[in-house]
Amino acid sequence: MSGDSAVWEHTSDSLVQQSMLLLDSAKDETKNDLKSKQHALNLAAEAVRTRPRWSAGHVQVARCLEAIGSKEDIKGALDHYQRALELQPSLMEDIESHIMRLRTKVSRM
């Protein structure tokens, strides 16, 4: 692994970890902390930008979009869950219920 590649992987890991903590704290503090959720999304999106083939980054972007919750965000979450599955099919068991729930939610919006 080259030095640059290792730096990008560490940076992406750190961004997703920060995003996860921020999103979890926004859930704990208030259901309506849109600013924290948006910041968590920005961190996760940056991780995906630096490592576009990293399934965990796509899952975190999907979680953030799902938490924000508009119809367009839910559609985006579905896209990122699908991308994570394309990159790592073994995630099917973990992600399938999220996909089904979000498809139902979008159809009712």
N, C-alpha and C positions, 0 to 999 in steps of 0.2 A: 504494500500500500504506500503510495507516495505521501510525502508530508502534507501537501495541499489537500489531498483527499481525506486524510485523517483529521485535519483542521475543520473541513466542511462537515464531516460526520459528527465531530464533537459539537460544533456550533448548532447543527440541526437537532441533535439530541437535547442540548441545553434549551433551545427555543421551544421544543415540544414539551419538555418538563416544565418550563415556566408557564406555558400555555395551560397545561393540565392543572397546575396549582392555582393559577388565576381563575380558570373556569370553575374549579371546585370551590374556591373561596367565594366566588360570586353566587354560586348556588346556596352556600351556607348562609351568607349574609342577607341576601334579598333575592327574590325571584326576578326582580325588575332591574338589576344592575347592568343595563345594556352597555355602558361604557366599558366595564370590566370584561364583559363577554366579547365585545368588539376588539378589545386589546388582546385577549386570548386568541381570537381568530387571526389577528394580524401576526402574532408570533408563530402560530401554527402554519399560516400561509407562507411565511418567510422560510420556515423549515422545509416545506414542500418545494418552494422555489429553488432552494439550494440542493435538495435531494429529491427530485421528482419521482424517483422509482422506489421511494421508501413508504411502505404500506402504513406504518405507524403514524407517519405525518398526515397521510390522507384520512386516517381514522380520526385523528385529533381535529383536523379541519371540519370533518363531518360533525363531530360532537359539538364544536363551537357553533356551527351553522344551525344545528338542531336546537341548541339552547337559545339562540337569538329568535328563531321561530316563525319568521314571516314565510309566506308561501314560497317565495323565491329562494329564501335561505334553506327551506326544507328540500326543495328540488336540488339545490347545490349540495346539500348533505348526501342525498341519494347518489349523486354523481361521484362524490368522493368515496363513499362506501363501495360503490361499484368499482372504482379505480383500485381501491385497496384489495378487493377480491381478484381483480385481474393480475395484480402484482404478487399476491400471496393467496392462492385458492384455499389454503388450509384455514383461513379465517372464516370460512363460510359458517361454521357452527356458531361462532361468536357474533357475527354481523347479521345473519339472516333475520333474526327477530327485529332488529332495528330497521332493516329495509322494509319488512312487511308492515311494521307499525307506521313508518313514515309514508309509505304508499297510501295506506288507509287515511292518514291525516291529510295528505294533499288532496285526495279525492273528496274530502268533506269540506275543504276550504273554499 
